[in-house]
Amino acid sequence: MNITLYCPECNKKLEKNCSCLNCSKDYLNNLGFVDFDQKLKIKPEQIHLEILSNIKSKGYSKGISSFIKKNSEFEYKFKKNEGNIGFRAIQKTNKRCLVINSDLGNIPENLSQIFDEVFSLDRNLEKILIQKYRFDEKNIKNIILIKSEDHSLLFADNYFDLIIIDGIKIFEKGEISEIKVSGYFKEIQRILDIDGCMCVGVKNKRSLKILEDERKNEINDDNYTQTFSGYDSIFKKLGFVVEPYWVLPSFQKPHYSGSINDDISLKWFLDNFDKFLFNDTKFAIPRFFLKKINSKIHKFLAKSVFPYYVFYCYKGTNLKNLEKFILKTSNFEKFIQIIRSEKILYILLEKNGTPNKILHCKNTKYDFSEKIAHIERKFPKFKNPNEKICMENWNVGEFPNRMDKNDIKLVTNWLINFQKETKSEEFSNEDLKIEVENLKIQLEKIEEVKDLPYEKWLNDYQNHISKLNFKKTGVHGDLQPRNILLNHDNSTVQVIDWDMFIVKGNPLIDFLWFTTSIMHWAIDDNQEFSLNLNGNGMLKTSLKMIKQIMNDHFESNLDFTILLRFIILRWITIKVNEEFSTTYLTYIKLLKTLQIQNFQDN
């Protein structure tokens, strides 16, 4: 890469090897990154030193996994969702971008798939080193790592198409005035291309505490904070064209976002807040609060007490970004963005606030000539086609109430009918043998299950199922309440999120996973799972009904203890493959509970 950098000492252009002919300084160190703070002393953070120690002894991926298993509260710091914070601002020209306060590399890694060159800048040596190991292991060659306190004087005028600032950190002694902050952004404005965008994730100085993500300690500790109007004023005074967005739970965990100036989409999201964060116990109070407030103050609420914002600030008037292209192509103006680790979703709303469509967008390069592929979910075509943008109808409905026997009946009836429509050849003993052997091979690689008698449990499952006689069917693969919508007006069921769909598979899987998922509402609620197992939980009636329905459907007296062990073991082998996730450990805890308890009917 033919990069252009300037010496922070004499402001002269550096040579290709990052040396300055004028003052004879060399900035490219023997570790392979640019270090402009060679004399800067920074107190190392213990968390980063521990991660580095793990990486050096085990390699990047194994080292991070080992660290997260012991420190699950830091799992969010390695989630790639954060990297999609700049997705909506991507334009046709994707030559060069800069990430300021790049932390552990989530944003640079995501943008490396889209931009020719990604400059990752952080002042913390340990963070830069962690990124170095990360990108070396993944063989990512287009990220330039820079350790520096100075965010802008290093670069030429109009150099970047996109600049992402992950929290405002201005390291100066004394109180940080608005003049200093304006100067900070004025320099960043200088290095931004005329058609470029500056994307800034910030925390609200006066946020409502119950909406804050308490795990984001770094956001709270050393970032410059201001009110919404304070940020807005700074950017507009500098001449930026400003587009502000609310984001939840935070800009480092940007699961949901939308335009603050769009009253209709904001109202719809707040009215349906409980649908999106329904099984997160942290948001129980906000759910109740937001359902009760008057819709006329939604916009005021967002600008006053929402904890986190993302400001998209355009240097010029050219606002032909990717989000505007997507919306124009789909003929919608109002939307809610949902960010997943591997894709971006848009809920598209009518002008009156009624959701109409949902878009699936790939996290990849776009040239703005893309067409939208329309999806109609009819067996066996449930998975999304290969196009970059796919659209399907929005399904109106409510998530099933797991304690309502009528809701449970609707779901199980839908599943029975689905299996009747999609059944094919016999699920043979050879199919069963292959299924069990594959699970054993995968479980052998998981350290945390080695003290469990999983081979015996799978043998018990194989012996039990071999006596049954049933057909292969279509399998959704992740049939849990958040993927099911019930329309109580006409008693219909719509199932969403078919990414794990199998055309011909084991029909027990969807029944068993739905049953397991409703037995523990909050993902870490092992106590509730235990109570439901022994027949003393809130789902006593629902579970008894599901068991009876399954016995009738499969024409057998099923042993649900054996079946639950199988489905949890299967799910562990799926979740363990999620990069730097400890979710599978939660299911191992459920399995250990099941080891000492049987599924009771009483």
MOZI-V309620 format. One line per field, one symbol per residue. phi: phi as a letter, one per 40 degrees, with the letter a starting at -180 (. if undefined). psi: psi as a letter, one per 30 degrees, with the letter a starting at -180 (. if undefined). A space follows every 10 residues. Layout:
phi: ???
psi: ???
This chain:
phi: .ccbbbcccb gccccccgbb ccbgcbbccc cgbcbcbcbc bbcccdcccc cccccccbgc ccccdcccdc bccbddcbcc ddccccdccc bccbcabbbb gcfbhccdcc cccbbcbbcb bacccccccc cdccccccfc bbbbcbcacc caccbccfcb cabbbcgcbb cbcgcccccc cccdcccccc cccdbcbbbb cbbccbccdc cccccccccc cbccbacdcc cdcdccccgc cbbcbcabca ccaccbaacc ccdccccccc cbdcccbcbb cccccddccc ccccccbdcc cccbbdcbbb bbbccbccbc cccccccccc gbbbabcbbb cbabbbcbbc ccgccbbbbb bccacbbgbc bcccbbcbdc cbccccccbb baccccibcc ccbccccccc cccdcccccc cbcbcccccc ccccdccccc cccdcbdcbc cbcccccccc ccccccccba ccbcbcgacb dcbbbbbccb fbbbbbfccb cbcbacccdc dccccccccb cccbccccdc ccccgbcccd cccccccccc ccccfacccc ccccccccdc cccccccccf bbdccccccc cccccbbbcb cc
psi: kiljlkkfeg glkllfghlj feggkkfjlf fglkjfhffk jkjkkeeeee eeeeeeffld eeeeeeeeef iffgeffgkf eefgfgeffk aejheklkjk hfcggeeeee fffelekkjj klfkeeeeee eeeefeeghj fgkjkkjkfk feffllkhek ekkkjikjjj ilkakjlfee eeeefeeeee gkleglkjjj klkkfhljef fljffieeee egkkllleee eeeeeeffgk jkjkklkkfl ffiiekllkf fjeeeeeeee fgeffehfgj fegeeeeeef fflkffgeee eefefkfklk kjjkeagjhi leeeeeeeef hlfklkkkkl eflkkkjkkl fggkkelkkk kkiakkgggk lkkkkjjkkg iflklflekk klkkkkllkk jfgjfeeeee eeeeeeeeee fgkblkjlfe eeeeeeeeee eefffjefgf gkhfeeeeee eeeefffljl lklkkefhjl efgkkkjfeg hlkkkligfg kkejajffee eeeeeeeffj ekfgifeeee eeeggglfge eeeeeeeeee eeeghljkjf eeeeeeeeee eefefffkkh kgefeefeee eeefeflljl f.
